[in-house]
Amino acid sequence: MASYFDEHNCEPTVPEEQYRRNALLELARTLLNTADLDLEIAGDFTDWDHRLPPPAAKQVVQSLPSVTITPAQADKGLKCPVCLLEFEEEETVKKIPCEHLFHSACILPWLGKTNSCPLCRHELPTDNEEYEDYKKDKVRKEQSLHRLEYLHDAMYT
C-alpha cells in the first residue's frame, strides 16, 4: 500500500515523522476497512435493510394526538397524503411525531404494517426488540464510521 505522501505526490514537513504518520494512516485505514466489514456482516445477519420494518408500537399509535383542522388549513386545501382527499374544516385527524396530518382511517392501518411516516419515512418506535436493537446498532456503526473518516481526514489537513 502506498504512503499518503506517495498517493498525493507530496513530501512530509518533518521526515522523522513520516513513519509515525504512515503508521497512523495505516491504523485509520484498517479501522475503516474493519468498520465496513462489520456493516456488511450486520446487514447479512439481520437483513432489515431488505425488509419492511415492523409495525409501530401499539402504545405509540394509541397515544397519537388528534388535532382539529383549522379554517386556515382547510382554506389552503391541506390534503391527507395517503388518500389525497382534502381535510374538511373542524375535521379531527391524527398527527404523527414528524408533524404530518392524516385521516385516522388512513394512518392507523399503515402504522399497523410498518413504523414509518408514509410521507417522510420518519420512524416511530416498535414493539420488536430485535428491530430496535438493529436501529441502535446501525446508528452506532454510522457514528463510528464517521469518526474514523474524520480521524483519517484530520491527520493530514
Secondary structure, DSSP 8 states (H G I E B T S, - for coil): ---HHHHTT---SSGGGHHHHHHHHHHHHHHHHHHHHHHHHHHHHH-GGGS----B-HHHHHT--EEE--HHHHHTT-B-TTT--B--TT-EEEE-TTS-EE-HHHHHHHHTT-SB-TTT--B--BS-HHHHHHHHHHHHHHHHHHHHHHHHHHTT-
